[in-house]
Amino acid sequence: MSEEYIGMEWSQDILERLQMIAYEETVREPFRKYFRTTATFLSALLMGSSDDNFLLPPYRYLDADYLVRELSPYGSSFSVLSMELYRLIPAIHEGRIEHVKATLYTFIELYCMFEEDYLPENKDGVRCLPDPQRVQDVLYAYAYDYSELFLTEQLDQIFGNKKNMYSVSFLFPIENSTFDTIQLPEEIASGHQYDLTLVLGERIVSRLLEELKQYLLENKITKAEGERLLVILKRSDALTSDQTRLTKHQKKVLLIFGKETERLVQELPG
């Protein structure tokens, strides 16, 4: 197991559960294949595997279009989950324990929702897959509860308060990672960004803006420094302005976040 996690009871428990998921047959296809393959990747990652075949998740599970097509009606939710699991590569390497725990527990919680014994029954007593909204609600709770942690990690990278951070989530798609082996094509990163807004929507934007405002004030970010955020948002808009997958609702969410971020930056001291 990775040196940072040796002797930690929570990591032993999670590792054992992941190793079980990798072989269990308690979830229906095609979701079983997703969970089993992903659990194998996570187990190897947590153990510090040196095998390159296990250091990256299957590429298809980072492709939002593939997930929407193959795991409907949960495709967007699994797109969000897959990218959050992908972000564990640097998080584990850098020893960001709370980040690692939050994401792995969320993966296991979602897995349990799809296990046959826990599926809800309809009026005829037939077990049905979980309501897609319930799956989204789990991801919303994850994002809401840990928004300060995740956004702080990301903003620390933008403003240079910490080195070796990497993130493509929470509406600021960050590039220039020191982890060259995990660079994502821009279309993959942006695809995840849009699925994040679809799953979390307007209800998470106000929370993120509150955390953003608090960070800017507490760290005494100047207007000149804050302009970096606007450059990142404009670059993201330019990359994906012609994406037909972007719904009116998603455009509205991104527009709200962009305008409010610009307002916060303009209010900063020079």
C-alpha positions in Angstrom: 0.0 0.0 0.0 1.2 3.6 -0.7 3.4 4.8 2.1 1.1 7.6 3.1 -1.7 5.2 3.9 0.1 2.3 5.6 -1.6 1.6 9.0 -4.6 3.7 8.4 -7.7 1.7 9.3 -10.0 3.5 6.9 -7.7 2.7 3.9 -7.5 -1.0 4.9 -11.3 -1.2 5.0 -11.8 0.6 1.7 -9.1 -1.5 0.0 -10.8 -4.7 1.2 -14.2 -3.5 -0.1 -12.7 -2.5 -3.5 -11.1 -5.8 -3.9 -14.4 -7.5 -3.2 -16.2 -5.3 -5.7 -13.7 -6.3 -8.4 -15.0 -9.9 -8.3 -18.6 -9.6 -7.1 -21.6 -10.3 -9.3 -24.2 -8.5 -7.3 -24.8 -5.7 -9.9 -26.5 -6.0 -13.3 -24.7 -5.4 -16.5 -23.5 -3.1 -18.0 -23.0 -1.5 -14.6 -21.2 -4.5 -13.2 -18.4 -4.2 -15.7 -18.0 -0.5 -14.9 -17.8 -1.0 -11.2 -15.6 -4.1 -11.3 -13.1 -2.5 -13.8 -13.0 0.7 -11.9 -12.6 -1.0 -8.5 -9.6 -2.9 -9.9 -8.0 0.4 -11.0 -8.7 2.0 -7.6 -7.3 -1.0 -5.6 -4.0 -0.9 -7.6 -3.9 2.9 -7.2 -4.3 2.8 -3.4 -1.7 0.0 -3.2 0.8 2.1 -5.1 1.0 -0.3 -8.1 4.0 0.2 -10.4 2.1 -1.5 -13.3 1.4 1.1 -15.9 -1.7 -0.9 -16.9 -3.3 -0.1 -13.6 -2.2 3.5 -13.1 -4.8 4.9 -15.5 -8.5 4.0 -15.6 -9.9 2.6 -18.9 -10.0 5.5 -21.4 -13.6 4.8 -22.4 -14.7 5.6 -18.9 -13.3 9.1 -19.2 -15.3 9.6 -22.4 -18.6 11.4 -21.5 -20.2 10.5 -24.8 -19.4 6.8 -24.3 -20.8 6.7 -20.8 -24.0 8.6 -21.8 -24.5 6.1 -24.6 -23.6 2.9 -22.7 -24.8 3.6 -19.2 -28.0 5.4 -19.8 -29.9 6.9 -18.0 -27.0 7.4 -15.6 -24.3 8.4 -18.2 -23.8 12.0 -17.0 -23.6 10.9 -13.4 -21.0 8.2 -14.2 -19.1 10.8 -16.2 -18.8 13.0 -13.1 -17.9 10.0 -10.9 -15.2 8.8 -13.4 -13.5 12.1 -13.5 -13.6 12.5 -9.7 -12.0 9.1 -9.5 -9.4 10.1 -12.1 -8.4 13.0 -9.9 -7.4 10.6 -7.2 -4.1 9.9 -9.0 -2.5 13.1 -7.9 -4.5 13.3 -4.7 -3.1 9.9 -3.5 0.4 10.8 -4.7 0.3 14.1 -2.7 -1.3 12.6 0.4 -4.5 14.5 0.3 -6.3 12.1 2.6 -9.6 13.8 3.1 -10.0 14.2 -0.7 -9.2 10.5 -1.2 -11.6 9.3 1.5 -14.5 11.4 0.3 -14.2 10.2 -3.3 -13.7 6.5 -2.5 -16.6 6.5 0.0 -18.8 8.1 -2.7 -17.8 5.4 -5.2 -18.7 2.6 -2.7 -22.0 4.3 -1.8 -23.1 4.5 -5.4 -22.0 0.8 -5.9 -24.3 -0.3 -3.1 -27.2 1.6 -4.7 -26.9 -0.7 -7.7 -26.5 -4.0 -5.8 -29.4 -6.3 -6.4 -30.3 -6.7 -2.8 -30.7 -3.0 -2.3 -32.7 -2.2 -5.4 -36.2 -0.8 -4.8 -39.2 -2.9 -5.8 -42.0 -1.7 -8.0 -45.7 -2.4 -7.3 -45.4 -5.8 -8.8 -42.5 -6.8 -6.5 -39.9 -6.5 -9.3 -36.6 -5.0 -8.3 -35.8 -1.9 -10.4 -32.6 0.1 -11.0 -32.3 3.2 -8.8 -34.0 6.5 -9.7 -31.4 8.5 -11.7 -32.3 11.5 -9.5 -31.1 9.6 -6.4 -27.8 8.9 -8.1 -27.4 12.6 -8.9 -28.3 13.5 -5.3 -25.4 11.4 -4.0 -23.0 13.3 -6.2 -24.6 16.6 -5.2 -24.1 15.8 -1.6 -20.5 14.8 -2.3 -19.8 18.1 -4.2 -21.7 20.2 -1.6 -20.1 18.7 1.5 -16.6 19.0 0.1 -16.9 22.0 -2.1 -14.6 24.1 0.2 -11.9 21.4 0.1 -12.0 20.8 -3.6 -12.3 24.5 -4.7 -9.5 25.4 -2.3 -7.2 22.8 -3.9 -8.0 24.2 -7.3 -7.6 27.9 -6.4 -4.3 27.1 -4.6 -3.0 25.8 -7.9 -4.3 28.8 -9.9 -2.8 31.4 -7.5 0.4 29.5 -6.8 -0.2 28.9 -3.1 0.6 25.2 -3.5 2.5 23.2 -6.2 1.8 20.0 -7.9 -2.0 20.3 -7.8 -4.1 19.0 -10.6 -7.9 19.3 -11.2 -10.3 19.6 -14.1 -13.4 19.8 -12.0 -15.6 22.4 -10.3 -15.9 24.7 -13.3 -12.2 25.7 -13.5 -10.5 23.2 -16.0 -6.8 23.5 -15.0 -4.0 22.6 -17.3 -0.2 22.4 -17.0 -0.2 19.5 -14.6 3.2 18.2 -13.3 1.7 14.7 -13.8 2.4 14.4 -17.5 1.1 10.9 -17.7 -2.5 11.9 -16.8 -3.0 14.8 -19.2 -6.5 14.7 -20.8 -7.5 15.9 -24.2 -9.4 19.1 -23.9 -12.6 17.6 -25.4 -12.6 15.0 -22.6 -12.0 17.6 -19.8 -14.7 19.9 -21.2 -17.1 17.0 -21.7 -16.8 16.3 -18.0 -17.2 19.9 -17.1 -20.6 20.0 -18.9 -21.8 16.8 -17.3 -20.9 18.3 -13.9 -23.1 21.3 -14.6 -25.9 19.0 -15.8 -25.8 16.8 -12.7 -25.2 19.5 -10.1 -26.8 22.5 -11.9 -27.8 25.8 -10.4 -28.1 24.4 -6.9 -24.3 24.0 -6.6 -23.4 27.3 -8.2 -24.4 29.5 -5.3 -22.4 27.2 -2.9 -19.3 27.5 -5.2 -19.6 31.2 -5.4 -19.8 31.5 -1.7 -16.6 29.5 -1.3 -14.9 31.4 -4.1 -15.7 34.8 -2.5 -14.4 33.6 0.9 -11.2 32.3 -0.6 -10.5 35.5 -2.5 -11.0 37.6 0.6 -9.1 35.3 3.1 -6.1 35.0 0.8 -6.2 38.8 -0.1 -6.3 38.1 -3.8 -5.9 41.3 -5.8 -8.0 42.2 -8.9 -4.9 41.7 -11.1 -4.4 38.2 -9.7 -8.2 37.5 -9.9 -8.0 38.1 -13.7 -6.5 34.6 -14.0 -9.9 33.1 -13.2 -11.5 35.1 -16.0 -8.8 34.0 -18.5 -9.4 30.4 -17.6 -13.2 30.7 -18.0 -12.9 32.5 -21.3 -10.5 29.9 -22.6 -12.9 27.1 -21.6 -15.8 28.9 -23.3 -13.8 29.3 -26.5 -12.9 25.6 -26.6 -16.5 24.4 -26.3 -18.6 27.2 -27.8 -19.7 24.9 -30.6 -20.6 21.9 -28.5 -24.1 20.7 -29.4 -24.2 18.5 -26.3 -24.5 21.7 -24.2 -28.1 22.2 -23.2 -29.8 25.5 -22.5 -29.8 24.7 -18.8 -26.1 24.0 -18.9 -25.4 27.2 -20.8 -27.4 29.1 -18.2 -25.4 27.6 -15.3 -22.1 28.4 -16.9 -23.2 31.9 -17.7 -24.3 32.6 -14.2 -21.1 31.3 -12.8 -19.0 33.2 -15.3 -20.8 36.5 -14.7 -20.8 36.2 -10.9 -17.1 35.3 -10.9 -16.3 38.4 -13.0 -18.3 40.5 -10.6 -16.3 39.1 -7.6 -13.1 39.8 -9.4 -14.0 43.4 -10.2 -14.8 44.0 -6.6 -11.3 42.9 -5.5 -8.8 45.6 -4.4 -6.4 46.7 -7.2 
